[in-house]
Amino acid sequence: MAALGKWQDSWKASVKASVLHGTEKFVAEMLEELTGDRREQRAVREKERLRLEWPKIIDAIAKVWKAPWEVVSRQRGNGAVGLAYHLGQSHAGMTLRELGHQMGDVEYPAVSVAIARLQKRLRTDRSLQKKVKHVEQLLKVES
C-alpha cells in the first residue's frame, strides 16, 4: 500500500478482509491486538469465536448447576439453555442457527425467544444472576 501513497493510516479503510497466517502463537498475539466495534467489524466477532467454544460453555453451565448438561438442558425453567444460547451468541460469535443446531435442530426464532426470556428474567431473579456470574467467572468472560 505504500506504493499507492497510503503509508500511514489511510490504507486501513481499503482492507476488505483479513487473513492471519503463521504459528498458533503468532495468530494468538495478533488477535490480542485486534480492537474495534464487534457489531460493525466481523474480524472482532471472529476473534471471539476463536476464543470460546460450545463444549466449554455447556461444561461451565453444568458445573454451576451441579448436574450433567444432558440433565440440566432438559429441565424447564432453570435458565441454563437460554444462558448457553446467550453466551454462545455473545462470546463465541455463534449465529442463532448454529446455536439451535447445537441443541438438536431448534429453529432460530426459538433460540432468539429463549435469549430474550433469559435477559428479562435476569432483571429480577437474583439466584439466576449469581449463577450467570459464576459461569462467566469460570469462562473468564464479562456480559
WORAGI-V396156 format. One record per backbone hydrogen bond with DSSP energy under -1.0 kcal/mol. CO is the residue of the C=O (numbers start at 0). NH is the residue of the N-H. Records with the same first field share a line. If there is no record, write none. Layout:
# WORAGI-V396156
CO=NH, NH
This chain:
# WORAGI-V396156
0=5
1=4
8=11
10=13
22=26
23=27
24=28
25=29
26=30
27=31
36=40
40=44
41=45
42=46
43=47
44=48
45=49
47=51
52=56
53=57
54=58
55=59
56=60
57=61
58=62
59=63
60=64
61=66
67=70, 71
68=72
70=73
78=82
79=83
80=84
81=85
82=86
83=87
84=88
85=89
86=90
87=93
94=98
95=99
96=100
97=101
98=102
99=105
100=103
106=110
107=111
108=112
109=113
110=114
111=115
112=116
113=117
114=118
115=119
116=120
117=121
120=123, 124
123=125
124=128
125=129
126=130
127=131
128=132
129=133
130=134
131=135
132=136
133=137
134=138
135=140
